Amino acid sequence: MSTPSRWWIYQRERFPLLAHGPLILAFSLCSLCFSSLLRGDERFPAWAIIAIAFFCSLFSFLHLRLADEFKDFEEDSKHRPYRPVPSGLVSLRELGWIWAATAGIQFLLAASLSWKLLLPLFVTWTYLALMSREFFCRTWLKNHPFTYMWTHMFIMPLIDFFATACDWLPTSGHPPTGLFWFVAASFFNGFIIEIGRKIRAPEDEEKGVETYSFLWGRAKATRAWWLALGLTYVSALFAAAQIQFLMPAALVLGSLLGLAGFIGFKFLRAPQPGRGKQFEIVAGLWTLVLYLILGVVPMLWRIFS
């Protein structure tokens, strides 16, 4: 099989750009716009800054996937040999070179905007390196799924903080007041995505795959997903209040919260095969709308109103 074909298959299965790209673009734009609005600057971010925030964020999320490939290789080889790495489609050595090359691009992009951006970038790299080694307590973490999850989710606010820093660090040099609630919303939103992609109907569970519906049971996993949605919703409302966009955010996100409730109840009543996929779809929709309503939409509203 040709090299382009191999990498096309890999990205389609493990890091689909058509699915992740729009979400990461919304994430990057929202981070920049929200930070700018907090500073009182109602101008749309420069395209060069958008590109830097987007590609650095894209590569950070790619690195999360690559880290999983390395730390889960033995488990995947045993229980999921059909995946690209254990099947031999691509090798860990090749993925290591991809990781190094994209990290180098991140370094150059960050430095081209401001050398100060290298500090939050290095912090993100360091935390990801610790994650890749399971904080040197893999067995203990595996026996404590919730701790495993929240320690890994902490990478989300670090990536988010870096993206916002692309706006405020070269200008004011310090985070604007109110940024905490946006970072908190990003942190809790990571749980929505993580739990949502690991809730399955009984017939869809795979041997050796530790989904949350398997570890906690369907009811507890669904309630945990609802809790993550609720915490994200509250944090998002506090964030929206910082930029005087509370009511639109409350109405739009509240509507999606109702949809999530309906999906969960429907799943608990009749966990039919394939229905667990709805959690992942709603999580993706929620994430896209969240980042649009907290940054891009209010910025465009200010510009054109």
Secondary structure as a PSIPRED ss2 file (coil, helix, strand):
# PSIPRED VFORMAT (PSIPRED V4.0)

   1 M C   1.000  0.000  0.000
   2 S C   1.000  0.000  0.000
   3 T H   0.000  1.000  0.000
   4 P H   0.000  1.000  0.000
   5 S H   0.000  1.000  0.000
   6 R H   0.000  1.000  0.000
   7 W H   0.000  1.000  0.000
   8 W H   0.000  1.000  0.000
   9 I H   0.000  1.000  0.000
  10 Y H   0.000  1.000  0.000
  11 Q H   0.000  1.000  0.000
  12 R H   0.000  1.000  0.000
  13 E H   0.000  1.000  0.000
  14 R H   0.000  1.000  0.000
  15 F C   1.000  0.000  0.000
  16 P C   1.000  0.000  0.000
  17 L H   0.000  1.000  0.000
  18 L H   0.000  1.000  0.000
  19 A H   0.000  1.000  0.000
  20 H H   0.000  1.000  0.000
  21 G H   0.000  1.000  0.000
  22 P H   0.000  1.000  0.000
  23 L H   0.000  1.000  0.000
  24 I H   0.000  1.000  0.000
  25 L H   0.000  1.000  0.000
  26 A H   0.000  1.000  0.000
  27 F H   0.000  1.000  0.000
  28 S H   0.000  1.000  0.000
  29 L H   0.000  1.000  0.000
  30 C H   0.000  1.000  0.000
  31 S H   0.000  1.000  0.000
  32 L H   0.000  1.000  0.000
  33 C H   0.000  1.000  0.000
  34 F H   0.000  1.000  0.000
  35 S H   0.000  1.000  0.000
  36 S H   0.000  1.000  0.000
  37 L H   0.000  1.000  0.000
  38 L H   0.000  1.000  0.000
  39 R C   1.000  0.000  0.000
  40 G C   1.000  0.000  0.000
  41 D C   1.000  0.000  0.000
  42 E C   1.000  0.000  0.000
  43 R C   1.000  0.000  0.000
  44 F C   1.000  0.000  0.000
  45 P C   1.000  0.000  0.000
  46 A C   1.000  0.000  0.000
  47 W H   0.000  1.000  0.000
  48 A H   0.000  1.000  0.000
  49 I H   0.000  1.000  0.000
  50 I H   0.000  1.000  0.000
  51 A H   0.000  1.000  0.000
  52 I H   0.000  1.000  0.000
  53 A H   0.000  1.000  0.000
  54 F H   0.000  1.000  0.000
  55 F H   0.000  1.000  0.000
  56 C H   0.000  1.000  0.000
  57 S H   0.000  1.000  0.000
  58 L H   0.000  1.000  0.000
  59 F H   0.000  1.000  0.000
  60 S H   0.000  1.000  0.000
  61 F H   0.000  1.000  0.000
  62 L H   0.000  1.000  0.000
  63 H H   0.000  1.000  0.000
  64 L H   0.000  1.000  0.000
  65 R H   0.000  1.000  0.000
  66 L H   0.000  1.000  0.000
  67 A H   0.000  1.000  0.000
  68 D H   0.000  1.000  0.000
  69 E H   0.000  1.000  0.000
  70 F H   0.000  1.000  0.000
  71 K H   0.000  1.000  0.000
  72 D C   1.000  0.000  0.000
  73 F H   0.000  1.000  0.000
  74 E H   0.000  1.000  0.000
  75 E H   0.000  1.000  0.000
  76 D H   0.000  1.000  0.000
  77 S H   0.000  1.000  0.000
  78 K H   0.000  1.000  0.000
  79 H H   0.000  1.000  0.000
  80 R C   1.000  0.000  0.000
  81 P C   1.000  0.000  0.000
  82 Y C   1.000  0.000  0.000
  83 R C   1.000  0.000  0.000
  84 P C   1.000  0.000  0.000
  85 V C   1.000  0.000  0.000
  86 P C   1.000  0.000  0.000
  87 S C   1.000  0.000  0.000
  88 G C   1.000  0.000  0.000
  89 L C   1.000  0.000  0.000
  90 V C   1.000  0.000  0.000
  91 S C   1.000  0.000  0.000
  92 L H   0.000  1.000  0.000
  93 R H   0.000  1.000  0.000
  94 E H   0.000  1.000  0.000
  95 L H   0.000  1.000  0.000
  96 G H   0.000  1.000  0.000
  97 W H   0.000  1.000  0.000
  98 I H   0.000  1.000  0.000
  99 W H   0.000  1.000  0.000
 100 A H   0.000  1.000  0.000
 101 A H   0.000  1.000  0.000
 102 T H   0.000  1.000  0.000
 103 A H   0.000  1.000  0.000
 104 G H   0.000  1.000  0.000
 105 I H   0.000  1.000  0.000
 106 Q H   0.000  1.000  0.000
 107 F H   0.000  1.000  0.000
 108 L H   0.000  1.000  0.000
 109 L H   0.000  1.000  0.000
 110 A H   0.000  1.000  0.000
 111 A H   0.000  1.000  0.000
 112 S H   0.000  1.000  0.000
 113 L H   0.000  1.000  0.000
 114 S C   1.000  0.000  0.000
 115 W H   0.000  1.000  0.000
 116 K H   0.000  1.000  0.000
 117 L H   0.000  1.000  0.000
 118 L H   0.000  1.000  0.000
 119 L H   0.000  1.000  0.000
 120 P H   0.000  1.000  0.000
 121 L H   0.000  1.000  0.000
 122 F H   0.000  1.000  0.000
 123 V H   0.000  1.000  0.000
 124 T H   0.000  1.000  0.000
 125 W H   0.000  1.000  0.000
 126 T H   0.000  1.000  0.000
 127 Y H   0.000  1.000  0.000
 128 L H   0.000  1.000  0.000
 129 A H   0.000  1.000  0.000
 130 L H   0.000  1.000  0.000
 131 M H   0.000  1.000  0.000
 132 S H   0.000  1.000  0.000
 133 R C   1.000  0.000  0.000
 134 E H   0.000  1.000  0.000
 135 F H   0.000  1.000  0.000
 136 F H   0.000  1.000  0.000
 137 C C   1.000  0.000  0.000
 138 R H   0.000  1.000  0.000
 139 T H   0.000  1.000  0.000
 140 W H   0.000  1.000  0.000
 141 L H   0.000  1.000  0.000
 142 K H   0.000  1.000  0.000
 143 N C   1.000  0.000  0.000
 144 H C   1.000  0.000  0.000
 145 P H   0.000  1.000  0.000
 146 F H   0.000  1.000  0.000
 147 T H   0.000  1.000  0.000
 148 Y H   0.000  1.000  0.000
 149 M H   0.000  1.000  0.000
 150 W H   0.000  1.000  0.000
 151 T H   0.000  1.000  0.000
 152 H H   0.000  1.000  0.000
 153 M H   0.000  1.000  0.000
 154 F C   1.000  0.000  0.000
 155 I H   0.000  1.000  0.000
 156 M H   0.000  1.000  0.000
 157 P H   0.000  1.000  0.000
 158 L H   0.000  1.000  0.000
 159 I H   0.000  1.000  0.000
 160 D H   0.000  1.000  0.000
 161 F H   0.000  1.000  0.000
 162 F H   0.000  1.000  0.000
 163 A H   0.000  1.000  0.000
 164 T H   0.000  1.000  0.000
 165 A H   0.000  1.000  0.000
 166 C H   0.000  1.000  0.000
 167 D H   0.000  1.000  0.000
 168 W H   0.000  1.000  0.000
 169 L H   0.000  1.000  0.000
 170 P H   0.000  1.000  0.000
 171 T H   0.000  1.000  0.000
 172 S C   1.000  0.000  0.000
 173 G C   1.000  0.000  0.000
 174 H C   1.000  0.000  0.000
 175 P C   1.000  0.000  0.000
 176 P C   1.000  0.000  0.000
 177 T C   1.000  0.000  0.000
 178 G C   1.000  0.000  0.000
 179 L H   0.000  1.000  0.000
 180 F H   0.000  1.000  0.000
 181 W H   0.000  1.000  0.000
 182 F H   0.000  1.000  0.000
 183 V H   0.000  1.000  0.000
 184 A H   0.000  1.000  0.000
 185 A H   0.000  1.000  0.000
 186 S H   0.000  1.000  0.000
 187 F H   0.000  1.000  0.000
 188 F H   0.000  1.000  0.000
 189 N H   0.000  1.000  0.000
 190 G H   0.000  1.000  0.000
 191 F H   0.000  1.000  0.000
 192 I H   0.000  1.000  0.000
 193 I H   0.000  1.000  0.000
 194 E H   0.000  1.000  0.000
 195 I H   0.000  1.000  0.000
 196 G H   0.000  1.000  0.000
 197 R C   1.000  0.000  0.000
 198 K C   1.000  0.000  0.000
 199 I C   1.000  0.000  0.000
 200 R C   1.000  0.000  0.000
 201 A C   1.000  0.000  0.000
 202 P H   0.000  1.000  0.000
 203 E H   0.000  1.000  0.000
 204 D H   0.000  1.000  0.000
 205 E C   1.000  0.000  0.000
 206 E C   1.000  0.000  0.000
 207 K C   1.000  0.000  0.000
 208 G C   1.000  0.000  0.000
 209 V C   1.000  0.000  0.000
 210 E C   1.000  0.000  0.000
 211 T C   1.000  0.000  0.000
 212 Y H   0.000  1.000  0.000
 213 S H   0.000  1.000  0.000
 214 F H   0.000  1.000  0.000
 215 L H   0.000  1.000  0.000
 216 W C   1.000  0.000  0.000
 217 G C   1.000  0.000  0.000
 218 R H   0.000  1.000  0.000
 219 A H   0.000  1.000  0.000
 220 K H   0.000  1.000  0.000
 221 A H   0.000  1.000  0.000
 222 T H   0.000  1.000  0.000
 223 R H   0.000  1.000  0.000
 224 A H   0.000  1.000  0.000
 225 W H   0.000  1.000  0.000
 226 W H   0.000  1.000  0.000
 227 L H   0.000  1.000  0.000
 228 A H   0.000  1.000  0.000
 229 L H   0.000  1.000  0.000
 230 G H   0.000  1.000  0.000
 231 L H   0.000  1.000  0.000
 232 T H   0.000  1.000  0.000
 233 Y H   0.000  1.000  0.000
 234 V H   0.000  1.000  0.000
 235 S H   0.000  1.000  0.000
 236 A H   0.000  1.000  0.000
 237 L H   0.000  1.000  0.000
 238 F H   0.000  1.000  0.000
 239 A H   0.000  1.000  0.000
 240 A H   0.000  1.000  0.000
 241 A H   0.000  1.000  0.000
 242 Q H   0.000  1.000  0.000
 243 I C   1.000  0.000  0.000
 244 Q C   1.000  0.000  0.000
 245 F C   1.000  0.000  0.000
 246 L H   0.000  1.000  0.000
 247 M H   0.000  1.000  0.000
 248 P H   0.000  1.000  0.000
 249 A H   0.000  1.000  0.000
 250 A H   0.000  1.000  0.000
 251 L H   0.000  1.000  0.000
 252 V H   0.000  1.000  0.000
 253 L H   0.000  1.000  0.000
 254 G H   0.000  1.000  0.000
 255 S H   0.000  1.000  0.000
 256 L H   0.000  1.000  0.000
 257 L H   0.000  1.000  0.000
 258 G H   0.000  1.000  0.000
 259 L H   0.000  1.000  0.000
 260 A H   0.000  1.000  0.000
 261 G H   0.000  1.000  0.000
 262 F H   0.000  1.000  0.000
 263 I H   0.000  1.000  0.000
 264 G H   0.000  1.000  0.000
 265 F H   0.000  1.000  0.000
 266 K H   0.000  1.000  0.000
 267 F H   0.000  1.000  0.000
 268 L H   0.000  1.000  0.000
 269 R H   0.000  1.000  0.000
 270 A C   1.000  0.000  0.000
 271 P C   1.000  0.000  0.000
 272 Q C   1.000  0.000  0.000
 273 P C   1.000  0.000  0.000
 274 G C   1.000  0.000  0.000
 275 R C   1.000  0.000  0.000
 276 G C   1.000  0.000  0.000
 277 K H   0.000  1.000  0.000
 278 Q H   0.000  1.000  0.000
 279 F H   0.000  1.000  0.000
 280 E H   0.000  1.000  0.000
 281 I H   0.000  1.000  0.000
 282 V H   0.000  1.000  0.000
 283 A H   0.000  1.000  0.000
 284 G H   0.000  1.000  0.000
 285 L H   0.000  1.000  0.000
 286 W H   0.000  1.000  0.000
 287 T H   0.000  1.000  0.000
 288 L H   0.000  1.000  0.000
 289 V H   0.000  1.000  0.000
 290 L H   0.000  1.000  0.000
 291 Y H   0.000  1.000  0.000
 292 L H   0.000  1.000  0.000
 293 I H   0.000  1.000  0.000
 294 L H   0.000  1.000  0.000
 295 G H   0.000  1.000  0.000
 296 V H   0.000  1.000  0.000
 297 V H   0.000  1.000  0.000
 298 P H   0.000  1.000  0.000
 299 M H   0.000  1.000  0.000
 300 L H   0.000  1.000  0.000
 301 W H   0.000  1.000  0.000
 302 R H   0.000  1.000  0.000
 303 I H   0.000  1.000  0.000
 304 F H   0.000  1.000  0.000
 305 S C   1.000  0.000  0.000
